Amino acid sequence: MSADFECSAGELGSLGISPKDAEECKRVFEFSGAEGCRRYLEKKQEEWKNVPMNVAVIGNSGVGKSSFINAIRRMTAEHEESATVSVTETTSDIRDYPHPANQMLKFWDLPGVGTPRFPRDEYVEAIDIERYDFFLLLSATRFTENDVWLGNEIRKIFRKYYYVRTKVAADIYNNKQAYPTTHDDEAVIQKIRENIAEQLRVNGSENTPVFLVDNYKTQKFDFSKLEQNLINDFPEKKRTALILSMSAYNRGMVQRKVGELRGGIWRVATTSAAVAAVPVPGLSIVFDISLVWVQIKFYFKQLGLDDDSLRNHAAITQTDFSALKEIVARTLDPTLLTVEGVKVIVDLLPKATFIYMATAVEEVSRKIPFFGSLIAAPLSFGGTYYMLKCVLDLLEKVALDVVTYVEKHTANRVEDDED
């Protein structure tokens, strides 16, 4: 078996459902019928949530660690599971804050280096430094010698880290108050970047990525860029789980999720074909209906189009939930998320099969050289592939429409506030 195929085989389970599930689905179907089949697929679809991910958020008192942790988890301080935000020091102990979409993705609120409770010579051991996959070093003013020292300690254990400069909007506001006639937003931002670059150069850490953010204005500055780079630099084996855990509340994250989901369509369609080859009467059609239903629900949730996600998106961006809901409702038929609706879709699959069969087979053949021996039911494969591709394309458009609406609303509100 070639190295290329070993890599592809490793990808097969990254979204939870693979051709290996065919035999298990046969067993479940014989004992539990269609409902058992759906439950099995839903359970398999959630296996990415078994991957532990730990991100350390480090900084001195007052730099905004708690509000940053809330922001990256798309929460406000009013959420029940939010990190406590206060004008006084709130980080006296090490504590983890799970992401609401995945309890295995944890952001750890750690105290800064050199406090009485966490002196430098005990710090690495006290925080259990090797526990974390990634480090975010926060500052609201300048990065200190202790920050640079910690960066060197992180490099020793072959982990990656970023410097994150918080409270940028406050700096801009203060400058505008001090220089009302000559103030320029971009000039202030550029000066902050130059000052940070000089600080890091002096301390021998100039090659470390730096991001300027404001925890209450995540649509501005580098917040979205930070999230995208975090995904790129995260340990490769955990990258898919991180993408699926993050919230699709900006354009970049929607596109990143769609890319991950689209890359798994061929795998799901191959599973459909593998089940179609199992000689159990009625299994293939039940499986295809269950498979498409589970995938569509998964796509819907991943792209933040369900009511809970829309309601939370509206709350943190101060937009109208009913307006976001209307964007979704005017494009998507509610039956799309029901088993009965999916039955209608699956009945139509063979009509579309031959249109996309050549493209689908070509894509999978690149992934698995001996693909032809796996496909016993090309109609099942081609139809499932085509259906999921069309649905995902549609959901991507709707998700981007939601993001566009929020961006415009937020921009208009900022302009009104400044006036």
C-alpha positions in Angstrom: 0.0 0.0 0.0 1.4 3.4 -1.0 2.2 6.2 1.4 -0.4 8.4 -0.5 -3.1 5.9 0.2 -2.2 5.6 3.9 -2.7 9.3 4.2 -6.0 9.2 2.5 -7.1 6.3 4.6 -6.3 8.3 7.7 -8.6 11.0 6.4 -11.5 8.6 6.0 -12.6 8.9 9.6 -11.9 12.6 10.1 -15.6 13.5 9.8 -16.8 10.4 11.6 -18.3 8.3 8.7 -16.2 6.0 6.5 -16.8 3.0 4.2 -15.8 0.7 7.1 -19.2 1.5 8.6 -21.0 -0.6 6.0 -20.8 -3.9 7.8 -21.8 -2.2 11.2 -24.8 -0.5 9.6 -25.9 -3.9 8.3 -25.8 -5.3 11.8 -27.6 -2.3 13.3 -30.3 -2.3 10.6 -31.1 -5.9 11.2 -31.6 -5.3 14.9 -32.9 -1.7 15.1 -34.2 -0.8 11.6 -34.1 2.7 10.1 -34.1 4.6 13.4 -31.2 2.5 14.7 -29.3 3.2 11.5 -29.8 7.0 11.9 -28.7 6.9 15.6 -25.6 5.0 14.6 -24.7 7.5 11.9 -25.3 10.5 14.2 -23.0 8.9 16.8 -20.3 8.3 14.2 -20.7 11.9 13.0 -19.8 13.2 16.4 -16.5 11.3 16.9 -14.5 14.4 16.1 -15.5 15.7 19.5 -13.3 13.0 21.1 -10.1 14.9 20.2 -8.7 16.9 23.2 -7.6 20.5 22.3 -6.0 22.9 24.8 -5.2 26.5 24.1 -3.4 28.5 26.8 -4.3 32.2 27.2 -1.5 33.9 29.2 -1.1 37.5 30.3 -0.7 39.9 33.2 -3.6 41.4 35.2 -5.9 43.7 33.2 -4.9 42.7 29.6 -8.3 41.2 28.8 -7.7 37.4 29.0 -11.3 36.7 30.3 -13.0 38.9 27.7 -10.7 37.4 25.0 -11.7 33.8 26.0 -15.4 34.9 25.8 -14.9 36.5 22.4 -13.2 33.5 20.8 -15.9 31.3 22.2 -18.5 33.8 20.8 -19.9 34.6 24.2 -20.6 37.8 26.3 -20.0 38.1 30.0 -23.7 37.5 30.5 -23.6 33.9 29.2 -23.9 31.4 32.0 -20.6 29.6 31.1 -18.6 32.8 30.3 -15.3 33.8 31.9 -15.8 36.5 34.6 -14.9 39.9 33.3 -14.0 42.5 35.9 -12.1 45.8 36.4 -10.1 43.9 39.1 -7.8 40.9 38.7 -9.9 37.8 38.3 -7.2 35.1 37.4 -6.0 33.8 40.7 -6.1 30.1 39.7 -5.7 28.2 36.5 -9.0 27.5 34.9 -10.3 26.0 31.7 -13.3 27.3 29.7 -14.7 24.8 27.1 -16.1 25.9 23.8 -19.9 25.6 23.8 -19.8 23.7 20.5 -17.3 21.1 21.8 -16.4 20.5 25.4 -13.0 19.0 24.3 -11.8 22.4 23.0 -10.7 24.3 26.1 -9.2 27.8 26.5 -7.2 28.0 29.7 -7.0 31.3 31.6 -3.5 31.4 33.0 -1.9 34.1 35.2 1.0 36.1 34.0 4.6 35.2 34.7 6.2 36.6 37.8 3.3 37.2 40.1 3.7 36.3 43.8 1.8 33.0 43.3 3.4 32.2 40.0 7.1 33.3 40.1 9.2 32.7 37.0 11.3 29.9 38.4 8.2 27.9 39.2 6.0 29.0 36.4 6.6 26.3 33.8 5.9 23.5 36.2 3.0 25.3 37.9 1.0 25.7 34.6 2.0 22.2 33.4 3.3 23.7 30.2 3.3 20.5 28.1 -0.5 20.1 28.5 -1.3 22.8 25.9 -1.4 22.5 22.1 -1.0 26.3 21.5 -0.2 29.5 23.5 -1.6 33.0 23.1 0.4 35.6 25.0 -1.7 38.7 25.6 -0.8 42.3 26.5 -2.7 45.5 26.5 0.4 47.7 26.4 3.9 46.4 25.8 5.3 42.9 25.7 7.7 42.4 28.6 10.9 40.5 29.3 8.7 37.9 31.0 6.6 37.4 27.9 9.7 36.9 25.7 11.1 34.5 28.4 7.9 32.4 28.3 8.1 32.4 24.5 11.5 30.8 24.7 10.2 28.2 27.1 7.4 27.3 24.7 9.8 26.8 21.9 11.8 24.4 24.0 8.8 22.0 24.0 8.2 22.5 20.3 4.8 24.3 20.6 3.8 27.4 18.7 2.6 30.7 20.1 1.4 34.2 19.1 1.6 37.6 20.7 -1.9 39.2 20.9 -2.2 42.9 21.5 -5.6 43.6 23.0 -7.8 46.8 23.6 -6.9 48.3 20.2 -10.3 50.1 19.9 -9.7 51.8 23.3 -6.3 53.0 22.1 -7.9 54.5 18.9 -10.7 56.1 21.0 -8.2 57.7 23.4 -6.1 59.0 20.6 -9.1 60.5 18.9 -10.0 62.3 22.2 -6.5 63.6 22.6 -6.0 64.7 18.9 -9.6 65.4 17.6 -8.4 67.3 14.5 -5.4 65.3 13.4 -6.5 61.8 14.5 -6.3 59.0 12.0 -7.3 55.4 12.8 -4.8 53.7 10.5 -2.0 55.8 11.7 -2.7 54.8 15.3 -2.8 51.1 14.3 0.4 51.4 12.3 2.2 53.1 15.3 1.1 50.2 17.6 2.4 47.6 15.2 5.8 49.5 14.8 6.1 49.8 18.6 5.4 46.1 19.1 7.9 45.1 16.4 10.6 47.2 18.0 9.9 45.6 21.4 10.2 42.1 20.1 13.2 43.0 18.0 15.1 44.3 21.1 14.1 41.1 22.9 15.1 38.7 20.1 11.6 37.6 19.3 10.9 39.5 16.1 9.7 36.4 14.1 6.8 35.6 16.3 3.4 36.4 14.8 1.6 39.4 16.3 -2.2 40.1 16.1 -4.0 43.3 17.1 -7.5 42.7 18.4 -10.3 44.1 20.4 -12.4 41.6 22.4 -15.6 43.6 21.9 -15.1 44.3 18.2 -14.3 41.0 16.7 -15.4 42.1 13.2 -12.5 44.6 13.2 -8.7 44.4 13.3 -7.0 41.0 13.4 -9.5 38.8 15.3 -10.6 36.8 12.2 -7.1 36.6 10.9 -5.9 35.3 14.3 -8.5 32.5 14.2 -7.5 31.5 10.6 -3.8 31.4 11.5 -4.6 29.5 14.7 -6.1 26.8 12.5 -3.2 26.8 10.1 -0.6 26.5 12.9 -2.5 24.0 15.1 -1.2 20.5 15.4 -2.2 18.8 12.1 -3.8 15.8 13.7 -6.2 18.0 15.6 -6.9 20.6 12.9 -10.1 19.1 11.6 -11.6 19.0 15.1 -10.6 22.6 15.7 -12.3 23.8 12.5 -15.5 21.9 13.3 -15.5 23.3 16.9 -15.1 27.0 16.0 -18.2 29.2 15.3 -19.0 30.2 11.7 -19.6 33.8 12.6 -17.4 35.4 10.0 -16.7 35.0 6.3 -13.3 33.3 6.7 -14.6 30.7 9.2 -17.7 29.9 7.0 -15.4 29.3 4.0 -13.0 27.2 6.2 -15.8 25.0 7.4 -17.2 24.6 4.0 -13.8 23.5 2.7 -13.5 20.9 5.4 -17.1 19.6 4.8 -16.7 19.6 1.0 -13.5 17.6 1.3 -15.5 14.8 3.1 -18.3 14.5 0.5 -16.5 11.9 -1.6 -15.9 9.8 1.6 -19.6 9.9 2.6 -20.7 9.0 -0.9 -18.2 6.1 -0.9 -19.8 4.9 2.3 -23.2 5.0 0.6 -21.9 2.8 -2.2 -20.3 0.4 0.2 -23.6 -0.1 2.0 -25.4 -0.6 -1.3 -23.1 -3.6 -1.9 -24.3 -5.3 1.3 -26.9 -7.9 0.4 -29.6 -6.9 2.9 -33.0 -6.0 1.4 -34.0 -2.5 2.1 -30.8 -1.5 3.7 -29.4 0.7 0.9 -32.3 3.1 0.6 -32.7 3.4 4.4 -29.0 4.0 4.7 -29.0 6.7 2.0 -31.9 8.5 3.5 -30.3 8.3 7.0 -26.9 9.3 5.6 -28.1 12.4 3.7 -30.3 13.5 6.6 -27.5 13.2 9.1 -25.1 15.1 6.8 -27.5 17.9 6.0 -28.2 18.4 9.8 -24.5 18.5 10.4 -23.8 21.0 7.7 -26.7 23.2 8.9 -25.3 23.3 12.5 -21.7 23.7 11.4 -22.6 26.8 9.3 -24.5 28.4 12.2 -27.9 28.3 10.5 -29.9 26.6 13.3 -32.0 28.7 15.7 -29.6 28.5 18.7 -26.6 29.6 16.6 -28.5 32.4 15.0 -29.9 33.6 18.3 -26.4 33.6 19.8 -24.9 35.4 16.7 -27.6 38.1 17.1 -26.9 38.5 20.8 -23.2 39.0 20.5 -23.4 41.3 17.5 -26.5 43.2 18.7 -28.4 42.4 15.6 -32.0 41.2 15.2 -32.5 37.5 15.5 -35.7 37.6 13.5 -33.8 39.3 10.6 -31.2 36.5 10.6 -33.9 33.9 10.8 -35.7 35.4 7.8 -32.5 35.3 5.7 -32.4 31.5 6.3 -36.1 30.9 5.9 -36.5 32.7 2.6 -33.9 30.4 1.0 -34.2 27.1 2.7 -37.3 24.8 2.8 -37.9 23.6 6.4 -38.5 20.1 5.1 -34.8 19.9 4.2 -34.1 19.0 7.8 -36.8 16.3 8.1 -36.6 12.6 7.3 -39.6 12.9 5.1 -38.1 15.8 3.1 -34.9 13.8 2.7 -36.9 10.8 1.3 -38.1 13.0 -1.5 -34.6 14.2 -2.2 -33.2 10.7 -2.2 -35.9 9.6 -4.6 -34.6 12.2 -7.0 -31.0 11.2 -6.7 -30.8 8.8 -9.7 -32.0 11.5 -12.0 -28.9 13.5 -11.2 -26.5 10.7 -11.0 -25.0 10.6 -14.5 -24.5 14.4 -14.6 -21.9 14.3 -11.8 -20.8 10.7 -11.9 -17.7 11.3 -14.0 -16.6 14.2 -11.8 -17.3 12.3 -8.6 -15.5 9.1 -9.7 -12.5 11.1 -10.9 -12.2 12.8 -7.5 -12.4 9.7 -5.5 -10.1 7.8 -7.8 -7.4 10.3 -7.0 -7.9 9.6 -3.3 -8.1 5.8 -3.6 -6.3 4.2 -6.6 -8.3 1.0 -6.4 -11.6 2.8 -6.0 -13.3 0.8 -8.8 -13.4 -2.3 -6.7 -15.2 -0.5 -3.9 -18.1 0.8 -6.0 -20.8 -1.8 -6.3 -23.6 0.7 -6.6 -22.6 3.7 -8.7 -26.1 5.2 -8.6 -26.0 5.3 -4.8 -22.5 6.9 -4.9 -23.2 9.4 -7.6 -26.6 10.5 -6.3 -25.4 11.0 -2.8 -22.3 12.9 -4.0 -24.4 15.2 -6.2 -27.0 15.8 -3.5 -24.6 16.7 -0.7 -22.6 18.9 -3.0 -25.7 20.9 -4.1 -27.0 21.2 -0.5 -23.6 22.3 0.9 -23.3 24.9 -1.9 -26.7 26.3 -1.0 -26.0 26.4 2.7 -22.7 28.1 2.1 -24.5 30.9 0.2 -27.1 31.3 3.0 -24.4 31.4 5.7 -22.5 34.1 3.8 -25.7 36.0 3.4 -26.1 36.0 7.2 -22.5 37.1 7.7 -22.9 39.9 5.2 -26.0 41.2 6.9 -24.3 41.2 10.3 -21.2 43.0 8.8 -23.3 45.7 7.3 -25.4 46.1 10.5 -22.3 46.3 12.7 -20.6 48.8 10.4 -23.6 51.0 10.4 -23.9 50.9 14.2 -20.2 51.8 14.6 -20.7 54.8 12.3 -23.7 55.9 14.3 -21.8 55.6 17.6 -18.9 57.6 16.2 -21.3 60.4 15.1 
